Each structure stands twice: as C-alpha cells, then as structure tokens.
Amino acid sequence: MTPQQEAPITEDGVEPTQPPPTQHAALNTQHFATTAVHAGERLGGPAIMPTSTPIYASSTFLGEDAAALDAVLGGTQKGYVYGRYANPTVVALEAALTALEGGVATAAFGSGMAALHAALLLVEMQPGDVVLAARDLYGASHALLNTLFAPNGIIPRFVDCNDAAAYSAALQEEPHPRAVLVEPISNPLIRVLDMAGIIEQAHAVGALVIVDNTFATPYLYQPLVGGADIVMHSATKYFGGHGDAMGGSVTVRDPAREATLRSLSKLLGAVLSPFEAHLVHRGLKTLALRLERQCANALAVAQWLAAQPTVAAVHYPGLPDHTGHAVATRQFRPGAYGGMLAFEIRAADRAAMFGFIDRLRLLIPATTLGDVYSQVSYPIMSSHRDWSPALRRRAGISDGLLRVSVGIEAVEDIIGDLEQALRAA
C-alpha cells in the first residue's frame, strides 16, 4: 500500500470489516479524502415527514436514473435538478403564498424589485406598448419603468389613480395600455385606491392589472380574488417580518401564465435562496398575528398624533377624515387598516426632521417596513430622494413628512417615544 492509498479507518482507529448500515459499501474502499466528501450524503432509507420544511441547501438534485433526470429536465415529470429551476424549500414557500393570495402559481425571487421586473415582463409587452402606472408608486418602481423599460420602447404613462376622471381618460388614450400597475396603499402618503373600479376599467380596455400589494398584504386584501391578474410583493417586508431576509414574489390568477412565469424565473436568475425562503416561510406563519397587532397599534398611534398641535396632518385610512376611509372600510379586512401611516410635523424643514429622527429611541430609522419593530423613513432622504423638490411638492410629499411602519411593541411605548421626540422639537 502506497502512502497515497491510506486504509480507511473508523472513529476508534480500527479498519472496518463491513460497511456501516447507512453508508454505501464502496466508501470503505476509497481514500480518506474521497470518503470525507461523500460520507453521509444520499443515504436514502425510509420516507420522512418533517414537521417544518427543512432547508435544502443543495445547488443540484439527483434523479433515480438518467431517464428520470431527462424527464424532469424535459418537463414531463415533476422533480428537482438544479437550484435555479426549483428548490424544495423555495417551492414550499411558493405553495404557501399561492394559497394566501388565492392564485394558481407563485414564483419567488431574490428581492421585491426582481419580482416587479418579472411581473412586468410577464405581460410580454412589445415596443410601443403602454404601461399605465399610478403616479405615487414607490420611487424605485418609477425608476424601473423609466430606466429599463422606456429605453426598450415600452411607454410608461403616469396618472393619479385616485382621480377617477383622470384615470378613465388615461385608459382611453391611444394606444390603450397593455398593463396597469398600482399599489392599493400608496407610499408614502398612504392613499387607498378603489381597486374594484381600477380593475374593472382596466379590463374593459384589455389591460392586465399588476398589483404591488406589499403594504396591504393578503391579510388586508387579496387582489387576485378581486379580479387582478398579477400580484407581487417585496417579501422582505411583512412576509418575512423580522428584518432578517430579503425576497420577492409574483403570483398569477390565470393558469396559462404559469409556464411563462416559471421560464422567467429561470432566465432572470434572481432566484430566492433556500435559506431566505425558510425565513420568509417561517415569517408567514405569524403574519396574521403580527398584522392584527400592527393594525391596532397603528390606529392608536394615528389617533394620538392627530391630537398633537405640532402635527399638521396624519395620513392613515383608519381615521374617519381620511379621504380613503370609506374605500378602505369596504375593501379591506373588517376593522383592519394596515400598519403603515405617515404624518407631517408643522413647519419642519430637513434639518428639523433630522433632529426629530435622531431623538427617537424606540422607533428605528430604517429604509424598510413591515418588521416586528416600529420603523420610520424620511421619504425625501430615502424612497423619493431622486425626485426633484417640485415633483415631490406636486405629489404632496413635504419636507416635514415622516412615514411610520408600526410594530408589535406595546403601543404606549411607541407613543411615548414619539411624544418625547415631538416635545423636544
């Protein structure tokens, strides 16, 4: 035996005379380095049913034989071959989201922006086609349409979807839109769209409706059940809910779109890792509990802010004087108005707002939302910093506006932190 051909040894230093019962016999004739690579893998054995879907941290999967692998690759047999195509942990999350959305198929992505990109590509637009988009979309959604789609001949057309006459006129303008992109709850002014009217009118001119439902989540509102065609989310937000995972999702209502959705997922390559999928799936299990608390907290915070003399305006649909209160009451889950609100500090400029944010001790200045802890975001510094001051003014985004994602803490502590920061202001 040469030095390179070391005899395999067991943990107690004795050369084995027969293979362990759960390990392939061939391993006992291989070198130590080879055994270290393969030992413990592909054990087979009886089927197991874990209580919680495990993390399948594998980039590839094996078939029973070459014919089975060929069938999976050819699409004639379900199964797994490559992580960019499908992963069991990710598929489990996708199944959960499909059920919660009331759709037929879901594809998970590595971020919300990747999901939005896929949702728009799913419409299969050609140069000259129009996307009619809500004017107060998330800032990066504007950028995606203007910087990636517009140079390729897709025409973004923006309209105030809360203005029924303006929306109707934009739909009738030639060429008719191929797709309509909206958010039921807008960022950052928390405006509420009448989705039934939006969807009905869009379908009347042959447009598909894409809904970014990140703020509302299916707990408040299910766009596909209401007739929308495609719903997408930043799963980083309420779905994950704990600030430790990034992801996105696209769910479709029409079974005929599933094959295209799967193809886009493979080709775009912005797939969700099994580790992130596991965290988001775990977050979904408490989504209803978290949002029930967040909605209750947000209403209490909004009512308190509305009574403060230093607060010029509060934007929250749970308040009776909010312009979208009646629509939200009819459209959303009974008694639930969401965990997002915004408010304006009277006569505050950028410097004053920086000071207010720095005085907060409980509320976290984070460029995200939907987590268990309360968070604040200053739109002119974050989501809408690339907008010109004139454009922000036209959209109603003042220098004194702060967006709040209300968490699950004791509401007295949330209000107490806002109170001490306002008092100092």
C-alpha positions as CSV (number, residue, x, y, z in Angstrom):
1,M,0.0,0.0,0.0
2,T,1.5,3.4,-1.0
3,P,1.4,6.5,1.3
4,Q,-1.3,7.9,-1.0
5,Q,-3.5,4.8,-0.5
6,E,-4.3,5.1,3.1
7,A,-6.6,2.4,4.5
8,P,-9.9,3.8,5.7
9,I,-10.3,3.9,9.5
10,T,-13.3,4.2,11.8
11,E,-13.5,6.7,14.6
12,D,-11.8,4.3,17.0
13,G,-8.9,3.8,14.7
14,V,-9.9,0.3,13.6
15,E,-10.1,-0.6,9.9
16,P,-13.7,-1.6,9.2
17,T,-14.5,-5.1,8.2
18,Q,-18.0,-4.3,7.0
19,P,-19.7,-1.1,6.0
20,P,-21.9,0.9,8.4
21,P,-25.6,0.1,7.7
22,T,-26.5,3.6,6.4
23,Q,-23.4,4.2,4.3
24,H,-22.6,2.9,0.8
25,A,-20.2,-0.1,0.9
26,A,-18.0,1.5,-1.8
27,L,-16.9,4.3,0.6
28,N,-14.9,1.7,2.6
29,T,-12.7,1.0,-0.3
30,Q,-11.9,4.7,-1.0
31,H,-9.3,7.1,0.2
32,F,-9.9,9.2,3.3
33,A,-10.3,12.4,1.2
34,T,-13.0,10.8,-1.0
35,T,-14.8,9.4,2.0
36,A,-14.8,12.9,3.6
37,V,-16.5,14.3,0.5
38,H,-19.2,11.6,0.1
39,A,-19.9,10.1,3.5
40,G,-23.3,10.8,4.9
41,E,-24.8,12.0,1.7
42,R,-27.6,10.4,-0.4
43,L,-28.4,7.9,2.3
44,G,-31.9,7.0,1.1
45,G,-33.9,4.9,3.5
46,P,-37.5,5.3,4.6
47,A,-39.5,8.4,3.7
48,I,-39.6,11.0,6.4
49,M,-42.1,13.8,7.0
50,P,-40.5,16.7,9.0
51,T,-42.9,19.0,10.9
52,S,-41.3,22.1,9.3
53,T,-39.9,22.2,5.8
54,P,-36.1,21.9,6.1
55,I,-33.5,24.0,4.3
56,Y,-32.5,22.1,1.2
57,A,-29.0,23.6,0.8
58,S,-28.1,22.0,-2.5
59,S,-27.5,23.6,-5.8
60,T,-28.3,20.3,-7.7
61,F,-30.5,17.3,-7.2
62,L,-30.2,13.7,-8.4
63,G,-32.8,11.5,-10.2
64,E,-33.3,7.8,-9.7
65,D,-31.6,7.2,-13.0
66,A,-30.7,9.0,-16.3
67,A,-34.2,8.5,-17.7
68,A,-35.8,10.2,-14.6
69,L,-33.4,13.1,-14.9
70,D,-34.2,13.5,-18.5
71,A,-37.9,13.5,-17.8
72,V,-37.6,16.3,-15.2
73,L,-35.4,18.4,-17.5
74,G,-37.9,17.8,-20.3
75,G,-40.8,18.9,-18.1
76,T,-42.7,15.6,-18.4
77,Q,-42.1,14.7,-14.8
78,K,-42.1,16.8,-11.6
79,G,-38.9,16.9,-9.7
80,Y,-35.7,18.8,-8.9
81,V,-32.5,19.0,-10.9
82,Y,-30.9,22.5,-10.4
83,G,-31.4,25.2,-7.8
84,R,-32.1,27.9,-10.4
85,Y,-35.0,25.9,-11.7
86,A,-36.6,24.9,-8.3
87,N,-35.7,24.0,-4.8
88,P,-37.9,22.2,-2.3
89,T,-37.6,24.9,0.4
90,V,-38.5,27.6,-2.1
91,V,-41.3,25.6,-3.6
92,A,-42.8,25.2,-0.1
93,L,-42.9,29.0,0.3
94,E,-44.4,29.4,-3.2
95,A,-47.2,27.0,-2.3
96,A,-47.9,28.9,0.9
97,L,-48.0,32.2,-1.0
98,T,-50.3,30.8,-3.7
99,A,-52.7,29.7,-1.0
100,L,-52.7,33.0,0.8
101,E,-53.1,35.0,-2.4
102,G,-55.9,32.9,-3.8
103,G,-53.9,32.4,-7.0
104,V,-52.8,29.4,-9.1
105,A,-49.0,29.7,-9.1
106,T,-46.2,31.7,-7.4
107,A,-42.6,32.3,-8.2
108,A,-40.2,33.5,-5.5
109,F,-37.4,36.0,-6.3
110,G,-34.4,37.4,-4.6
111,S,-35.9,40.8,-4.0
112,G,-39.1,42.8,-4.4
113,M,-37.6,44.7,-7.4
114,A,-36.7,41.5,-9.1
115,A,-40.3,40.4,-8.6
116,L,-41.7,43.6,-10.1
117,H,-39.3,43.3,-13.0
118,A,-40.6,39.7,-13.6
119,A,-44.3,40.8,-13.2
120,L,-43.8,43.4,-15.9
121,L,-42.0,41.0,-18.3
122,L,-44.9,38.5,-17.7
123,V,-47.2,40.9,-19.6
124,E,-45.0,40.2,-22.7
125,M,-45.1,43.8,-24.0
126,Q,-43.7,44.9,-27.3
127,P,-42.1,48.3,-28.3
128,G,-44.9,50.9,-28.4
129,D,-47.0,49.2,-25.7
130,V,-48.0,51.4,-22.7
131,V,-47.8,50.7,-19.0
132,L,-50.3,52.9,-17.2
133,A,-48.8,53.4,-13.7
134,A,-50.0,55.1,-10.5
135,R,-48.2,58.4,-10.1
136,D,-47.4,57.8,-6.4
137,L,-45.8,54.4,-6.9
138,Y,-42.7,53.5,-4.9
139,G,-39.8,55.6,-6.2
140,A,-37.8,52.6,-7.4
141,S,-40.8,51.4,-9.4
142,H,-40.8,54.7,-11.3
143,A,-37.1,54.3,-11.9
144,L,-37.5,50.7,-13.2
145,L,-40.1,51.8,-15.8
146,N,-38.2,54.9,-16.9
147,T,-34.6,53.5,-17.0
148,L,-35.1,49.8,-18.1
149,F,-38.4,49.6,-19.9
150,A,-38.7,53.1,-21.6
151,P,-35.3,52.8,-23.5
152,N,-36.6,49.5,-25.0
153,G,-39.7,51.1,-26.4
154,I,-42.2,50.5,-23.6
155,I,-44.1,53.7,-22.8
156,P,-44.7,54.5,-19.1
157,R,-47.7,56.7,-18.6
158,F,-48.3,58.0,-15.1
159,V,-51.6,59.1,-13.7
160,D,-53.2,60.0,-10.3
161,C,-55.3,56.8,-9.9
162,N,-57.2,58.4,-7.0
163,D,-58.7,60.8,-9.6
164,A,-61.4,58.7,-11.3
165,A,-61.8,61.0,-14.2
166,A,-58.0,61.3,-14.9
167,Y,-57.6,57.5,-14.6
168,S,-60.6,56.9,-17.0
169,A,-59.2,59.4,-19.5
170,A,-55.7,57.8,-19.4
171,L,-57.2,54.4,-20.1
172,Q,-58.9,55.7,-23.2
173,E,-55.9,57.4,-24.6
174,E,-54.4,55.8,-27.7
175,P,-52.7,53.4,-27.6
176,H,-54.7,51.7,-24.8
177,P,-52.4,50.5,-22.0
178,R,-51.2,46.9,-22.2
179,A,-50.9,46.9,-18.4
180,V,-51.9,48.9,-15.4
181,L,-49.6,49.0,-12.3
182,V,-50.9,50.1,-9.0
183,E,-50.5,49.9,-5.2
184,P,-53.7,49.6,-3.1
185,I,-52.0,51.6,-0.4
186,S,-49.6,54.2,-1.7
187,N,-46.1,55.0,-0.5
188,P,-45.5,57.3,1.4
189,L,-48.9,59.1,1.7
190,I,-51.0,56.0,2.5
191,R,-53.6,56.8,-0.1
192,V,-56.1,54.0,-0.7
193,L,-57.3,53.0,-4.2
194,D,-60.7,51.8,-5.1
195,M,-59.4,48.6,-6.6
196,A,-62.7,47.2,-7.9
197,G,-63.1,50.3,-10.1
198,I,-59.4,50.2,-11.1
199,I,-59.6,46.6,-12.2
200,E,-62.9,46.8,-14.0
201,Q,-62.0,49.8,-16.1
202,A,-58.6,48.3,-17.0
203,H,-60.1,45.1,-18.2
204,A,-62.6,47.0,-20.2
205,V,-59.8,48.2,-22.5
206,G,-57.9,44.9,-22.5
207,A,-55.2,45.8,-20.0
208,L,-53.8,43.4,-17.5
209,V,-53.7,44.6,-13.9
210,I,-50.4,44.2,-11.9
211,V,-50.8,44.9,-8.1
212,D,-47.9,45.7,-5.8
213,N,-49.6,44.6,-2.6
214,T,-46.6,44.9,-0.3
215,F,-48.2,47.4,2.1
216,A,-51.6,45.7,2.3
217,T,-50.5,42.0,2.2
218,P,-53.2,39.4,1.6
219,Y,-54.2,39.7,5.2
220,L,-55.9,43.0,4.4
221,Y,-56.7,42.5,0.7
222,Q,-56.4,39.8,-1.9
223,P,-56.1,41.4,-5.4
224,L,-56.4,38.2,-7.4
225,V,-59.6,37.3,-5.6
226,G,-60.8,40.8,-6.6
227,G,-60.0,40.2,-10.3
228,A,-56.4,41.4,-10.7
229,D,-54.2,39.4,-13.0
230,I,-50.8,39.5,-11.3
231,V,-49.8,40.4,-7.7
232,M,-46.3,40.9,-6.5
233,H,-44.7,41.6,-3.1
234,S,-41.5,42.6,-1.5
235,A,-41.3,39.6,0.8
236,T,-38.6,41.4,2.7
237,K,-41.3,43.4,4.4
238,Y,-44.4,41.9,6.1
239,F,-44.0,38.4,4.8
240,G,-40.6,37.9,6.5
241,G,-41.5,40.4,9.2
242,H,-38.3,40.2,11.2
243,G,-35.8,42.2,9.2
244,D,-33.5,39.2,8.5
245,A,-34.5,38.1,5.0
246,M,-34.8,39.6,1.5
247,G,-37.1,38.3,-1.2
248,G,-40.0,38.9,-3.5
249,S,-42.9,37.0,-5.1
250,V,-45.1,37.0,-8.1
251,T,-48.5,35.2,-8.1
252,V,-50.8,34.8,-11.1
253,R,-54.5,34.2,-11.4
254,D,-54.6,32.6,-14.9
255,P,-53.1,29.1,-15.1
256,A,-52.0,29.9,-18.7
257,R,-49.4,32.3,-17.3
258,E,-47.7,29.7,-15.0
259,A,-45.3,28.3,-17.7
260,T,-44.1,31.8,-18.7
261,L,-43.7,32.7,-15.0
262,R,-41.5,29.6,-14.4
263,S,-39.5,30.4,-17.6
264,L,-38.9,34.0,-16.5
265,S,-37.8,32.8,-13.1
266,K,-35.1,30.5,-14.7
267,L,-33.9,33.1,-17.2
268,L,-33.8,36.1,-15.0
269,G,-31.7,34.2,-12.4
270,A,-32.8,36.3,-9.5
271,V,-33.9,33.3,-7.5
272,L,-34.5,33.2,-3.8
273,S,-32.0,31.2,-1.8
274,P,-33.4,28.3,0.3
275,F,-32.1,30.0,3.5
276,E,-34.1,33.2,2.8
277,A,-37.1,31.1,1.7
278,H,-37.0,29.3,5.0
279,L,-37.0,32.6,7.0
280,V,-39.8,34.1,4.9
281,H,-41.9,30.9,5.1
282,R,-41.4,30.9,8.9
283,G,-42.5,34.6,9.0
284,L,-45.7,33.8,7.1
285,K,-46.9,31.6,10.0
286,T,-47.3,34.7,12.2
287,L,-48.4,37.1,9.5
288,A,-52.0,37.3,10.7
289,L,-51.0,37.7,14.4
290,R,-48.5,40.4,13.7
291,L,-50.8,42.4,11.4
292,E,-53.7,42.2,13.8
293,R,-51.4,43.8,16.4
294,Q,-49.8,46.3,14.0
295,C,-53.2,47.4,12.7
296,A,-54.5,48.1,16.2
297,N,-51.2,49.9,17.2
298,A,-51.2,52.0,14.0
299,L,-54.8,53.2,14.7
300,A,-54.0,54.2,18.2
301,V,-50.8,56.0,17.1
302,A,-52.7,57.8,14.3
303,Q,-55.4,58.9,16.7
304,W,-52.8,60.2,19.2
305,L,-50.8,62.0,16.5
306,A,-54.0,63.7,15.2
307,A,-54.5,65.3,18.6
308,Q,-51.0,66.9,18.7
309,P,-50.7,70.6,18.0
310,T,-47.2,70.2,16.4
311,V,-48.6,67.7,13.9
312,A,-50.0,69.3,10.7
313,A,-51.5,66.2,9.2
314,V,-51.9,62.4,9.7
315,H,-52.3,60.0,6.8
316,Y,-54.0,56.8,8.0
317,P,-57.1,55.3,6.4
318,G,-58.4,54.2,9.8
319,L,-59.1,57.8,10.7
320,P,-62.7,58.8,9.7
321,D,-61.5,62.1,8.0
322,H,-59.0,60.2,5.7
323,T,-60.1,60.5,2.1
324,G,-59.8,56.8,1.6
325,H,-61.6,55.7,4.8
326,A,-64.8,54.6,3.2
327,V,-63.0,52.7,0.5
328,A,-60.6,51.0,3.0
329,T,-63.6,50.1,5.2
330,R,-65.3,48.4,2.3
331,Q,-62.2,46.9,0.7
332,F,-60.0,45.6,3.5
333,R,-60.5,43.1,6.2
334,P,-63.1,44.3,8.7
335,G,-61.5,46.6,11.3
336,A,-58.1,46.5,9.7
337,Y,-56.5,49.5,8.1
338,G,-52.9,48.4,7.9
339,G,-49.7,49.0,9.9
340,M,-48.4,52.0,7.8
341,L,-49.1,55.6,8.5
342,A,-47.4,59.0,7.7
343,F,-47.6,62.3,9.5
344,E,-46.3,65.8,8.9
345,I,-44.6,67.9,11.6
346,R,-45.8,71.5,11.3
347,A,-43.3,73.9,9.5
348,A,-40.5,71.4,9.8
349,D,-37.6,71.6,7.3
350,R,-35.0,68.9,6.5
351,A,-32.7,69.9,9.5
352,A,-35.6,69.8,11.9
353,M,-36.7,66.4,10.7
354,F,-33.1,65.1,11.0
355,G,-33.2,66.3,14.6
356,F,-36.5,64.6,15.3
357,I,-35.3,61.3,13.9
358,D,-32.2,61.5,15.9
359,R,-34.2,62.0,19.1
360,L,-36.2,58.8,18.6
361,R,-35.1,56.0,20.9
362,L,-37.5,53.1,20.2
363,L,-38.6,53.8,16.6
364,I,-35.8,52.7,14.2
365,P,-34.7,54.9,11.2
366,A,-34.7,52.1,8.7
367,T,-35.2,52.1,4.9
368,T,-37.7,49.2,5.1
369,L,-41.0,48.4,6.7
370,G,-43.3,45.7,8.0
371,D,-41.0,44.3,10.7
372,V,-41.9,43.5,14.2
373,Y,-40.3,46.7,15.5
374,S,-41.5,50.2,14.7
375,Q,-39.6,52.0,12.0
376,V,-39.5,55.4,10.5
377,S,-38.5,56.5,7.0
378,Y,-37.9,60.0,5.7
379,P,-39.1,60.0,2.1
380,I,-37.1,62.9,0.8
381,M,-34.0,61.2,2.1
382,S,-34.9,57.6,1.1
383,S,-37.6,56.4,-1.2
384,H,-38.1,59.7,-3.0
385,R,-34.7,61.3,-2.8
386,D,-34.2,61.2,-6.6
387,W,-37.4,63.2,-7.2
388,S,-37.0,66.9,-7.7
389,P,-38.4,69.2,-5.0
390,A,-41.0,70.4,-7.5
391,L,-42.1,66.9,-8.3
392,R,-42.3,66.0,-4.6
393,R,-44.4,69.1,-3.9
394,R,-46.8,68.1,-6.7
395,A,-47.1,64.6,-5.2
396,G,-47.8,66.1,-1.7
397,I,-44.5,64.9,-0.2
398,S,-43.5,67.8,2.1
399,D,-40.1,68.3,3.9
400,G,-41.9,67.6,7.1
401,L,-43.4,64.2,6.1
402,L,-42.3,61.1,8.0
403,R,-43.5,57.5,7.2
404,V,-44.0,55.1,10.1
405,S,-44.2,51.3,10.0
406,V,-45.8,50.5,13.3
407,G,-44.5,47.4,15.0
408,I,-45.9,45.0,17.6
409,E,-44.4,46.7,20.7
410,A,-46.7,47.9,23.5
411,V,-48.4,50.9,21.9
412,E,-47.8,53.0,25.0
413,D,-44.1,52.7,24.4
414,I,-44.4,53.7,20.7
415,I,-46.5,56.8,21.6
416,G,-44.1,57.6,24.4
417,D,-41.1,57.7,22.1
418,L,-43.0,59.9,19.6
419,E,-44.1,62.2,22.4
420,Q,-40.6,62.8,23.8
421,A,-39.2,63.5,20.3
422,L,-42.1,65.9,19.5
423,R,-41.7,67.6,22.8
424,A,-38.1,68.3,22.1
425,A,-38.9,69.6,18.7
